């Protein structure tokens, strides 16, 4: 199959649009949160709450009127999604039968197999407690021996983590951010409490690896798929597997102008790519209200669009989440977020919610050379984005004294005064 050729602008807009970030928010409310979670493919959770948690910022940037309660409802009440894995991602509950394969393989890995063999009595005691008193969190187990492990400080914590990692238990709900577990059959809908065959699961994840990225370098596919299926894929197997998927019409090869590499896209996305390449906007992407030209969007630290070096090739934009770096080693700020304007990342800002004074404080602002800092359109778009973020955080004030240049700060302050 001959490779399709697209421009870098199309590549950028396609990835943003598939993720619900361009040309503007197209979802709203509880139902919109569910639609967004499905479209994103996998949302990474994080406990840090400087302005809001990363997964909440991911959804706020895509869903008009988003509230964290919508996320909790979708996961822990409606059971439409589940959280899983060392990286702690959110996946649709309909995928659970396929995830039973990597769950089983995690239990067969050396360190976890050794843990289970050495702690059979502990695991049985935890199972018995869950049967009798579940759902339970680690705090419900008292008097446990202390251990030194980054996954937990008590034996019961590691036992619960092992049972969760291997799929025997799931997260029933959370108290704050702490996990409360119960047996899989008590959490998952009965129709989804089964294991797909190994072949079905591997084929599913072979496709999901591409769907998750939107556009994927062919050379990155093997590692991407391997992370899902918990086994290595050598070059020969990868080439044969991809050739088969292309021949079956599941994947399409792609060439991006300016790149010497071969890329992959789902065949079902080719018509959308064609519309975007022609300068159009797919009907299903049309925003409910403002576009990203009218209102900037702040991307979460762990947003798949810009994290893990992806901002470099997609936007020619350098982004590092420096929250775990000492202050003296940071280039930007503690909780720096990229700013999306139109279809480009044009700046970074470091926000903090001062809860005592109900103030959204901007600690720093770092624009790119191409950022249109002196245009009134950008000032209004930035003001709208800050106002919308403040409303989401229930902040009554926005402090932008760090914003430079002065002309931008003055214009943004005037617009915020009109909007907030």
Buried (B, 14 or more C-beta within 10 A) or exposed (E): EEBBEBEBBBBBBBBBBBBBBBBBBBBBBBEBBBBBBBBBBBBBBBEBBBBBBBBBBBBBBBBBBBBBEBBEBBBBEEBBBBBBBEEBBBBBBEBBBBBBBBBBBBBEEEEBEEBBEEBEEBBEBBBEBBEEEBBBBBEBBEEBEEEEEEEBBBBBBBBBBBBBBBBBBBBBBBEEEEBBBBBBEBBBEEEBBEBBEEEEBBBBBBBBBBBBBBBBBBEBBBEBBBEBBBEEBEEEEBEEBBEEBBEEEBBBBBBBEEEEEBBBBBBEBEEBBBBBBEEEBBEEBEBEEBBBBBBBBBBBBBBBBBBEEBBEBBBEBBBBBBBEEEEEEBEBBBBBBBBBBBBBBBBBBBBBBEEEEEBBBBBBBBBBEEBBBEEEEBBBBBBBBBBBBBBBBEBEEBBBEBBBEEEBBEBBBEBBEEBB
